[in-house]
Amino acid sequence: MWCLIAVSERLNTMIAEMPAVVCGEDSDSIRRMRVASRRLAVAMKILGNKGALTEMRPLEKRVRKIRRILGCARDLDVQIQS
């Protein structure tokens, strides 16, 4: 199913940015991880429309929480760069 592949690819992209975000190596990594998380949320929404929403609920909640945290981190990063 192409929807599952899309979710998997976007989740892997998001996970790939985690080490750089946690270590603070690259200020752009926060932005890239936020973009990946938005794309993941859209892919999960599409998959949910295909009837797999109940299976995606735990992942959806975690991604939403991570997105809120990344938003705060990005706000701080922008303030530091200003």
Secondary structure, 3 states (H helix, E strand, C coil): CHHHHHHHHHHHHHHHHHHHHHHCCCCHHHHHHHHHHHHHHHHHHHHHHHHHHHHHHHHHHHHHHHHHHHHHHHHHHHHHHC
